[in-house]
C-alpha cells in the first residue's frame, strides 16, 4: 500500500517544489506530481516515518509547509495519468514516449510505449529526459547496460532499442518491477532482465554502461558498487541531483579513480558522465 502526502506550499515557485521533492526522496518517497496547491508525493507505507516527515517540514527553509496524509489502495494508474498528467513527449526529435491510450503521437525514430502505474518514469521529469538524451548520444551497440533505479524501465527499453545486447533493470520497489515487465512486453524489447533489489545485486556483474537516475544520497552511497562492476573502459551516467551537487559527486568519483567527463543541465537538474581515469603509458 502507498501513502499520498499532499503538501500545501505558501511559496509556489517551481524551485521550491523541486527542493522539497529531492528532500522527500531521501525519506523514501518515490513519485511526485506538482499541483496548483503545491506537491503530491507518494511513499510506500512500509518505509514511511511520520516523525522524519515532521522534522523535514519543521526544518524546511524555503516555504511554510502544510501537509495531509491519505492512504491509497491499488487503482487504475493509467486512467489517472490519462485524466490528469501524462501527455506524449518528444525528446531531441528522436524519441517519443507515450501511453497506449494516446492519439496523434509525433513520429520519431524511437517510439516507446509506457503505461505508468506508481512508477512515474514517463520522460517528463528533467532527470529522465536528460538521461534519455545521453542514451541517444551514446553508441550502445553490442554493449551490456544497467538501468539502476529503473522505475518504468524507459531507459532500459531505449537502450535495447539502441542496440544494447544485454540490459539489466533494477529497482527496490515491486511496483516498478511489475510495471517494467509490462512496459518491456508492450515495446517487444525482450531480453531485458528485471530484478527487485538494490546495489547489493551488482556483486559479480559487469556492465559497459550504467545509467543511474536516483538521488544524490543514494548515488553517493552506491557509487563504489557501480564503479566496481564497470568494465575497463566503461561509462557511468548519473542523474537525480542539482547543479550545486556536481562538486560532491565529482569528489566521490575522483576518490574511486574516476573522472567527471561531461554534464548536461536542465532547469538546474543535472546528468553527468563519468569514466575511468586514463593512466599515462
FENDAGI-V612563 format. One record per backbone hydrogen bond with DSSP energy under -0.5 kcal/mol. CO is the residue of the C=O (numbers start at 1). NH is the residue of the N-H. If there is no record, write none. Layout:
CO_NH, CO_NH
This chain:
1_45, 2_72, 3_5, 3_43, 4_6, 4_70, 5_7, 5_41, 6_68, 7_9, 7_39, 8_66, 10_12, 13_16, 13_17, 14_18, 15_19, 16_20, 17_21, 18_22, 19_23, 20_24, 21_25, 22_26, 24_27, 24_29, 25_28, 28_44, 31_42, 33_40, 37_9, 38_35, 39_7, 40_33, 41_5, 42_30, 42_31, 43_3, 44_47, 44_48, 45_48, 49_53, 50_54, 51_55, 52_56, 53_57, 54_58, 55_59, 56_60, 64_10, 66_8, 68_6, 70_4, 72_2, 75_77, 76_80, 77_81, 78_82, 79_83, 80_84, 81_85, 81_86, 89_91, 89_97, 90_92, 91_94, 91_95, 94_110, 95_91, 96_112, 97_89, 98_114, 99_102, 109_111, 110_96, 110_112, 112_98, 112_114, 114_116, 118_120, 119_121, 120_122, 125_129, 126_130, 127_131, 128_132, 129_133, 130_134, 131_135, 132_136, 133_137, 135_138, 138_140, 140_143, 143_165, 143_166, 144_208, 144_209, 145_168, 146_148, 146_211, 147_150, 147_170, 148_213, 150_153, 150_154, 153_157, 154_158, 155_159, 156_160, 157_161, 158_162, 159_164, 160_163, 163_142, 166_145, 167_193, 168_147, 169_195, 170_149, 170_150, 171_197, 173_177, 174_178, 175_179, 176_180, 177_181, 178_182, 179_183, 180_184, 181_185, 182_186, 183_187, 184_189, 185_188, 188_190, 189_192, 191_167, 191_193, 193_169, 195_171, 195_197, 198_201, 199_202, 200_203, 202_205, 207_231, 208_235, 209_146, 210_212, 210_237, 211_148, 211_213, 212_214, 212_239, 215_219, 216_220, 217_221, 218_222, 219_223, 222_225, 222_226, 223_227, 224_228, 225_229, 226_229, 227_230, 229_207, 231_234, 234_276, 235_210, 236_274, 237_212, 238_272, 239_214, 240_216, 241_270, 242_245, 243_246, 245_249, 246_250, 247_251, 248_252, 249_253, 250_254, 251_255, 252_256, 253_256, 253_258, 254_257, 257_277, 259_261, 259_275, 262_273, 264_271, 266_269, 268_243, 269_266, 270_240, 270_241, 271_264, 272_238, 273_261, 273_262, 274_236, 275_259, 278_280
